[in-house]
Amino acid sequence: MATAVLHNTAAQSDSWLLACLEQVLRPIIRLFLSRRIAYPAFAEVAKRIYIELAQEDAAKHNPRQPVTVSELAIATGIDAKTISHRLRDREHDTTLPSLSPESAILEQWATSPTFQDINTGKPLKLPIRGQGLSFATLVRRTFRNVSYGHVLDTLLEVGNVRISEDGKSVELVNRWYKSSSKRLRELMEAACRCLEHFISTMNWNFSCADKGLDATFYQQEIYTLKLNPEKQKEFHQACLSLLREQTSNAIEVMEPLEDSVRTDEHLLAGVGYYYFEA
């Protein structure tokens, strides 16, 4: 009984950390869910990063001692067998988890010999439904509990497949699901770099607080809870002008302090500006 009470007390004392975790993950998951990145892909990437970062931290604290699987298991909560397998096969593992059910289905259709023409090696034109080789069979073999009708509608909408004139069969047009435009890709890459830098600032500040140091990086948001909706556009334009001015000022400060040639010894440092509404 005492053990159970102690466990419950510890869980309650750490509940604020879980609340913070949810607050951070919610907008990130919303972003990638909108881009059709499914949970298995997210979980696989999270697992890999957990192991890599735990390994880096352990090596940093004890540089003369090899990092053991037991240390990584304790630090990450991932079972030792999984960690051993990942560490052993890391150099040879080039597979990536399917980002979405649609991606996995298209990959299976384009690469599996079962769904290829034996003469040309190209993906077969499949009947939409049926017990033999059909689109419905393809979907069932890839994801048992996914409706082939819903998948077909989605792939038709984004142009990955097309229906025959008689409406009975479907043809693969593009094996890459929902290919993003170059502009969207650039925006997402820039946004994710900003998130990485912002959270790095948070980590540094937390580390300083743990050590009782007063060497934190500046981190502050200025916002109002009383913005009149009729003045939203005016507020947005005023903030945009302010951000552009501050960006120009930052460049003027940085340029005199930069060296002319970049080397491995140089640091990445800067400030970030962003506008938000909620």
N, C-alpha and C positions, 0 to 999 in steps of 0.2 A: 504494500500500500504506500509506503514511504517513497519508493522508487517512482510509482505512478504519479504521486503528488509533485515530486521534484520535476518529473518530465513535463507535466502540465504547466507548472510554473515557468519553466524554461521556454516552453512553446509560447506562452502568453507574453513573456518579456521580449521575445524576438518577433512578435506579430507585426510590430511596426516596420521591421525589415521586409517582411513579405508584402506589406502594403506599399512600401517604396518600390519593391520589385515589380509589382503589378502596375504601379503608376508609370514606371519607365517602359515596361514592355507593351502596355496597351497601345500607344501610338505607333510603336515600331511594328507590332503585329498587324495593326490596321493597315499600315503602309504596304507590307509585303503580302497580306491577304488580298489587298486590292490588285496586286500584280500576280495573283494566283500561285503564290509559293505555299505549298501545303505543309501541314505540321510535320510529317516524317522528314522532309528536307530540313526544316528549321531545327528539329531535334538532333539530327545527325551533325549539322554544322555546330550547334551549341555543345554537343558532346566533344567534338574534336577540339574546339577552342578551350573548353574546360581543362582538358588533358594537357594541351600545349602550354597554357598559362600557368597551370599548377607545376608543370615541369620547369618552366622558366623561373618561377618564384623559388622552388626548392633548390635549384642550381645556384641562384643568386645568394641565398642564405648560407648554403654550405658548398662553396665552389670546389672544395677538395674531395667531396664525397659524391659517389654516383647516386643518382636519384633512383629510389626503389619503387617498384609497383605498389607496395604497401603504402608508402608515403602518398602516392598519387591517389590511391583508393580512398584513404582517409580524408585527403584534402578536397576531393571532388564528389565523393559519395557514389562514384561509379564502381561497379564490381571489378575485382582484380583481373578476372578472366578477360573481360572486355578490353581493359586497358592493355593487357599483355598482347592481345591479338592486334590491337590498333598500333601499338609501338612496333611490333614485329613486322607488320605488313605495310607500314606507313610509306616506305620508299617505293613500294610496288603497287600501291593502291591508287589507281587513276580513275576509279569509278566515282560518279557523282550521283547523289540521290535525285530521283525525278522531282522536279519542282512542283508538279501538279499531276492529277490523274490524266488530264489531257496530254501532257508531255509524255508520260509513260506509255500511253496507248499509241501515240504517234511513233514513238521510238520502237515499240514492239512491231508495229505494222511495217516500218521502213527497214528493219534490220533482221527480223526473225525469218529463217528459211521457210517456216510454215506458211507465212503470208507473202511469199515472194514467188514470182513466175520462175520456174526451173530453167527456162530457156533464156530469159533476158536478165534475171536477177532483180527485176523491178517489182515494187509492191503490187500485189494483185488488186484488181477491181473486185470489190466484195459485195455480195448480196447484203441488203440491210439486215435481214433477219433470217433465221434458220438454224438447224442443229449442226450442220457441217461448217465449212469455212465461210463465215459471215462476219459482218461488222459486230453483230451482237455477241458472237463467239469471241471475237478479239477483245471486246470490253470485258466479258466475263472472265477470260483467262488472265487479264491484267489486274482487274479489280472486281472481286466477286459481288460486292454489294453496291456497285455503281450502276445507275440506269443508263443503258445504251442510248435511249432516246434523248435524254438530257445531254449526254456527251455529244451526240450527233448534232443537236441544235446549236451547241456552243461552238463546235468546230466549223459548222456551216457559217455561223455569224461572223467569225474572224477570218474565214477564207482558207482554212486548212484542207477542206474537202469539198467535193461537189457531187450532187446527185445526178444520176443518169436521166435522160429524157423520159424514160418510162417510169421513173420514180421507184425502181426496185433495187438499184445497186448504188454504191458509193465509191468514189475514186479519191485517192490521196493526191493532193495538189502541192502541199508544202508540209514537210515533216517537222518544221520548227514552229512550235505553238506560240502564237501572239508575239511575234517579233516586235520589239519596241523600236520606236523611231530613235534616230541619233540624238535628237534634242532631248527626248525623255530620258534617255540613258545618261546624258551629260548632267541633267538636272538631278537625277537620283544619285549619281556618283558624288556630285558636289554636296548634296544634302547629307549623305552618309559620312562624308569626310567631316562636315560640320558637327554631326552628332558625335563622332569619334573624338574630336578635339574638345568639345564641350564636356563630355563625360570624363576625359582625361584630366581636365581642370578640376572636376568634382573629386576624382580619385586623389589628386595631389592635395587638395584642401582637407579631405578626410584623413589622409596620412599625417598631415601637419597637426591636425587636431588630436589624433591619437598620441602623438609624440610631445604634445604641449608646445609646439613651435608656432611662432607668429610669422610664418613665411608663406602665407596662402596667396594664391593668384586671385586677381580681382574677378568677382562673379556677382552680377547684380541684374535684376530685371526691374524695369519701371513700367507700371501698368495702372489702369484705372478700372474700377468696377461700376462706374457711373457714366459710361459713354452714351450719349444720346444717339439712337439709331439714325436720326435724321442728319447727324453730323459725322457719320461713319466715313463717308468718302473724303470729307475735308480732313478728318483726322489721319486717314491713310496717306493722303498726299503730303501732309505736313511731316509725318514720320518718315516718308520716303525721302523727302528733301533733307531731313536731318541725317538719315543714314548715309546718303550720298556725300554729304559734307564731311561727316566723321570718317568715312572711308578715305576720302582725299587727304584728310589730315593725318591719318595713320600712315599712308604711303609716304608723305613728307617726313614723318618721324623715322620710318624704317630705312629709307634709301641711304641716308648718310652713314648708317651703322652697318650696312652690308659690305661684305668683301666682294671683290670683282669676280672671283672664281670660286665655285662650290667644291668642297672636298668632303671626305668622310668624317672629318672632325667637326663640321658645321652642325648647328642645331636648327630644328624646325621650331619657329616661334611666331606668334602673331596674335591678333585679336579678331573676334567674330562679331558680326552685327546681323540681327534678324528681326523681322516684324512678325507678330503673332496675334491671332484672335481666337477666342474660345467661347 
